[in-house]
Amino acid sequence: MVKAFLKLPAVVVHGREQAAWVLRIAAGRPVLLVSAPGAALNAGPGWFKAVLEQAAAEHPGANFTAALDCGAAPGAALAALRAGFKLVVFDLGHPSAASVLGAAAEAGAEVLGSRPEALDLGGLDPRQRDDQRRVAALFATVPPQDQPR
């Protein structure tokens, strides 16, 4: 069975502006916001959490799930779970995978062994019409009333 969040349109965001851009275009439709690869190691879970909170504050009623990529760093994955992330990406081939999975289960969180397929906004510009269309196309088949709860 495929988890519901893996069926959502997924977008890799690299900062608040990109996250806010996606939430604006989603217009209440559900979306999976994925951090950059290894973001938990570079900026930490607190940074990505702040990015998401600021973007959500700009778009009340936004419906998103966030996935923080922790690479193969169990400490980063545990820190992400402590910070409240309910979805983390972590290398399940790591010797500490059982510990991370156990901590996630206790926190009511999920661990993905690989990054979900997602549109990476790293090279896109919200001022360009073609880029706006690319992002909007992700939501073309997701009516607002079909939001998972």
Protein Blocks (a to p, Z undefined) as FASTA:
>chain_A
ZZfklmpccdddfbfklmmmmmmmnnopacdddddehklmmnopklmmmmmmmmmmmmgh
iacdddddehjafklmmmmmmnopabdcddfkbfklmmmmmmmmmnopacdfbdcddddf
klpcfkbmklmmmmmmmmmmmcfklpcZZ
